[in-house]
Amino acid sequence: MPFSQAIMHAVIPATFVGPKVTFTSMEDPKAHLTAFHTQMMLVRGSDAVRCKLFMSTLVGIAMDWFISLPDGHVTSFPQLTKLFREQYIANRAPSSISYDLFDVRQYLGKSLKEFLNRFGAQVVRLNTKDETMMVHAFRKVPGPFSESLIRNRPKTFTETRSRAVAHITAEGKVNERRTCVVPTRPCAPGRTQLLRVHEATTKKKTPAKQQPYQPRKPQTKGRARENVPPRHNFVIELKDLIAIPNITERLKIPTKIDKKLGPNKNAWCEFHQAFGHPIHNCLALGHQLDELVKNNILRDYLQET
């Protein structure tokens, strides 16, 4: 046995719980020693006890390596850890640098929350303190949140993380409203039912009365356009924009009615919850959004011009 006689005669107390880590010769030796030391802090065993418990974490080829050491060769735990590092030095993970933050990307189909968790884990792993680099690396995330960071640049990573959490919360509420709160869309009014074949063939047709020609009155286009609000381009669709809680509470939601609100009977307006016009042609919503834009409330959702 590679242990000295002093280590061999050391008794492990019955109350000691063995470490719940294993090493198969394929892992990073530094990471294994860190995990072992962390668990041993709870029991505070002697040097000889640490040697025996560390041996119990070796399995497979790693245990074969330990048994191959000369008898009585290991006399202390520091000596054992040195031999262990030297044997598996090739398994050590390459040292990380701060620029590795730029390798953290938001994968297709993954949420901003998942990206924030992986980015934060990499910051802890690198132990970097460069706030400017962290903020610049985080701006690579695609979508509306990245565009808001470009328009209003945060000064610290703490500010960036707080804004990301707020965006994640709003994003979750929007998705919840889409799946649970959106009312059932009523069916568009159908066409008038056609006459049955017997009635259509037997009923006598009455000749239509000819009306005298009346010239069409000219329309005053100028007055009709006076009340049209300016159209702003947003980074998300209007139906999603008005579903964001902090924007919804600033809008004056109209009372739902059962009549058409325009000439297009098949166009649905999510703001009025009625047929008659599409949401992008809704004058009432356009005036309210224009006021919010003037008050800089929607600056994070406007497209760059």
C-alpha positions in Angstrom: 0.0 0.0 0.0 1.4 3.4 -0.9 0.5 4.9 2.5 3.1 5.1 5.3 2.5 3.2 8.5 1.3 6.4 10.3 -1.4 6.9 7.7 -2.4 3.3 7.7 -2.9 3.2 11.5 -5.1 6.4 11.5 -8.7 5.6 12.3 -11.6 7.4 10.5 -14.3 8.3 13.0 -17.6 6.6 12.4 -19.4 9.9 12.2 -17.4 11.0 9.1 -19.2 11.0 5.8 -17.1 10.3 2.8 -16.9 13.0 0.0 -19.4 12.6 -2.8 -16.9 13.2 -5.7 -15.1 10.8 -7.9 -12.1 11.0 -10.3 -11.8 8.6 -13.2 -8.6 10.0 -14.7 -10.5 12.0 -17.3 -11.5 15.1 -15.2 -9.6 18.3 -14.4 -7.4 17.5 -11.3 -7.6 21.1 -10.0 -11.4 21.0 -10.1 -11.5 17.7 -8.3 -9.2 18.9 -5.5 -11.3 22.0 -5.1 -14.5 19.9 -4.8 -12.7 17.6 -2.3 -11.4 20.5 -0.1 -14.9 22.1 -0.1 -16.5 19.0 1.3 -13.7 18.3 3.7 -14.2 21.7 5.3 -17.4 20.3 6.9 -15.6 17.5 8.7 -12.1 19.0 9.4 -10.3 15.6 9.4 -6.6 15.1 10.2 -3.9 14.9 7.5 -4.0 11.1 7.6 -7.8 11.0 7.4 -7.7 13.3 4.3 -5.3 10.9 2.6 -7.6 8.0 3.1 -10.7 9.8 2.1 -9.0 11.2 -1.0 -8.1 7.7 -2.0 -11.8 6.7 -1.8 -12.6 9.3 -4.5 -10.3 7.6 -7.1 -12.0 5.0 -9.4 -10.9 3.0 -12.4 -7.6 4.0 -14.0 -7.0 6.6 -11.3 -7.2 3.9 -8.6 -4.8 1.8 -10.7 -2.3 4.7 -10.8 -2.5 5.1 -7.0 -2.0 1.4 -6.2 1.1 1.4 -8.6 2.9 3.9 -6.3 5.7 2.3 -4.1 4.8 1.0 -0.7 5.0 3.6 2.1 5.7 6.3 -0.5 2.9 8.7 0.6 3.6 10.3 4.0 1.3 13.4 3.9 -1.7 14.9 2.2 0.3 17.8 0.5 2.6 15.2 -1.0 -0.3 13.1 -2.3 -1.9 16.2 -3.9 1.4 17.1 -5.6 1.7 13.6 -7.0 -1.9 13.7 -8.2 -1.5 17.1 -10.0 1.7 16.0 -11.7 0.2 12.7 -12.9 -2.9 14.4 -14.5 -1.4 17.8 -15.4 -2.5 17.2 -19.1 -6.2 17.2 -17.9 -6.0 20.7 -16.6 -8.4 23.1 -18.3 -6.8 25.9 -20.2 -6.7 29.2 -18.3 -9.6 31.5 -19.2 -9.1 35.1 -20.2 -11.5 38.0 -20.0 -12.0 37.9 -23.8 -13.8 34.5 -23.4 -16.9 36.5 -22.4 -17.3 37.3 -26.1 -17.7 33.5 -26.8 -20.9 33.4 -24.7 -23.8 33.7 -27.2 -27.5 33.4 -27.2 -28.4 30.3 -29.1 -31.4 30.2 -31.6 -34.6 29.5 -29.7 -33.1 30.2 -26.3 -34.4 32.9 -24.0 -32.7 36.0 -22.7 -32.9 34.5 -19.2 -30.9 31.4 -20.2 -28.2 33.7 -21.8 -28.0 35.8 -18.7 -27.4 32.8 -16.5 -24.7 31.4 -18.7 -23.1 34.9 -19.1 -23.1 35.3 -15.3 -21.5 31.9 -14.8 -18.7 32.8 -17.1 -18.1 36.1 -15.3 -17.8 34.2 -12.0 -15.5 31.6 -13.7 -13.2 34.3 -15.1 -13.3 36.4 -12.0 -13.1 39.5 -14.1 -13.6 43.1 -12.8 -13.6 44.9 -16.1 -17.0 46.5 -16.2 -16.6 48.1 -19.6 -15.7 44.7 -21.2 -18.6 42.9 -19.5 -21.1 45.5 -20.7 -19.7 45.5 -24.2 -19.7 41.7 -24.4 -23.3 41.5 -23.2 -24.5 43.8 -25.9 -24.0 40.9 -28.5 -27.4 39.4 -27.4 -29.8 39.9 -30.4 -33.3 41.3 -30.3 -35.0 44.4 -28.8 -33.1 44.3 -25.6 -29.7 44.7 -27.4 -31.1 47.6 -29.3 -32.2 49.3 -26.1 -28.6 48.9 -24.8 -27.3 50.6 -27.9 -29.6 53.6 -27.5 -29.1 54.0 -23.8 -25.8 52.5 -22.9 -25.4 51.3 -19.3 -22.3 52.2 -17.4 -21.9 49.1 -15.2 -22.7 45.4 -15.6 -24.9 45.7 -12.5 -27.1 48.2 -14.4 -27.1 45.9 -17.4 -28.2 42.9 -15.4 -31.0 44.9 -13.7 -32.3 46.0 -17.0 -32.1 42.5 -18.4 -34.1 41.1 -15.4 -36.8 43.8 -16.0 -37.0 42.9 -19.7 -37.2 39.2 -18.9 -40.1 39.9 -16.4 -42.0 42.0 -19.1 -41.3 39.4 -21.7 -42.7 36.7 -19.5 -45.9 38.7 -18.8 -46.3 39.3 -22.6 -46.1 35.5 -23.3 -48.5 34.8 -20.4 -51.0 37.3 -21.8 -50.7 35.8 -25.3 -51.5 32.2 -24.1 -53.9 32.9 -21.3 -55.5 36.4 -21.3 -56.1 37.0 -25.0 -59.9 36.8 -25.6 -61.3 34.6 -28.2 -61.4 36.2 -31.5 -65.1 36.4 -32.8 -65.9 35.1 -36.2 -66.1 37.6 -39.0 -69.7 38.2 -40.2 -70.4 35.7 -43.0 -72.0 36.3 -46.3 -75.8 36.3 -46.7 -77.1 32.8 -47.1 -77.9 31.9 -50.7 -81.4 31.0 -51.8 -82.3 27.4 -52.1 -82.2 26.0 -55.7 -86.0 25.7 -55.9 -86.5 29.3 -54.8 -83.8 30.6 -57.1 -85.3 28.9 -60.2 -89.0 29.6 -59.5 -88.9 33.1 -58.1 -89.6 35.7 -60.8 -87.0 38.4 -61.2 -88.2 42.0 -61.0 -86.5 44.4 -63.4 -84.3 46.8 -61.6 -85.4 50.4 -61.7 -83.0 52.7 -63.5 -81.8 55.6 -61.4 -80.8 58.9 -63.0 -77.1 59.5 -63.1 -75.8 61.7 -60.2 -72.2 62.9 -60.3 -70.0 61.9 -57.3 -69.4 64.7 -54.8 -65.7 65.5 -54.4 -64.2 64.5 -51.0 -62.2 66.9 -49.0 -59.0 64.9 -48.4 -57.3 67.6 -46.5 -59.7 67.6 -43.6 -59.6 63.8 -43.4 -55.9 63.8 -43.0 -55.7 66.5 -40.4 -56.5 64.0 -37.5 -54.1 61.2 -38.7 -51.3 60.7 -36.1 -47.7 60.3 -37.2 -46.7 56.6 -37.7 -43.7 55.4 -35.6 -41.7 52.2 -36.4 -41.2 49.9 -33.4 -38.9 46.9 -32.9 -41.9 44.7 -32.1 -45.4 44.4 -33.4 -48.1 46.8 -32.0 -50.2 43.9 -30.6 -47.1 42.8 -28.6 -46.2 46.4 -27.6 -49.6 47.1 -26.1 -49.5 43.9 -24.1 -46.4 45.0 -22.1 -47.7 45.8 -18.6 -46.0 49.1 -18.0 -47.3 50.3 -21.4 -50.8 48.9 -21.0 -51.3 50.8 -17.8 -50.5 54.1 -19.6 -53.1 53.5 -22.4 -56.8 54.3 -22.3 -58.3 51.0 -23.3 -61.6 51.6 -25.2 -64.8 49.9 -24.2 -65.5 46.8 -26.3 -68.4 47.1 -28.6 -70.1 44.6 -31.0 -70.1 46.8 -34.2 -67.6 47.2 -37.0 -65.2 50.1 -36.6 -64.3 50.6 -40.2 -64.9 49.5 -43.8 -62.8 46.4 -43.7 -65.0 43.8 -42.1 -62.3 41.1 -42.0 -59.6 43.3 -40.4 -59.1 42.8 -36.6 -58.0 45.5 -34.2 -56.4 44.1 -31.1 -56.7 47.5 -29.4 -60.5 47.9 -29.8 -61.1 44.1 -29.8 -63.3 44.6 -32.9 -63.4 44.2 -36.6 -63.3 47.1 -39.1 -59.6 48.1 -39.4 -56.2 46.6 -38.7 -54.3 47.7 -35.6 -51.6 49.6 -37.6 -54.4 51.9 -39.0 -56.0 52.5 -35.6 -56.2 56.3 -35.1 -57.1 56.1 -31.4 -54.1 53.9 -30.6 -51.8 56.0 -32.9 -52.6 59.2 -31.0 -51.9 57.6 -27.6 -48.6 56.0 -28.8 -47.5 59.3 -30.3 -47.9 61.0 -26.9 -45.9 58.2 -25.2 -43.1 58.6 -27.8 -43.0 62.4 -27.1 -42.7 61.7 -23.4 -39.7 59.3 -24.1 -41.6 56.4 -22.6 -41.2 54.2 -25.7 -37.6 55.1 -26.6 -36.4 51.5 -25.9 -38.9 50.1 -28.5 -38.3 52.5 -31.4 -36.3 51.4 -34.4 -33.2 53.4 -35.3 -33.7 55.8 -38.2 
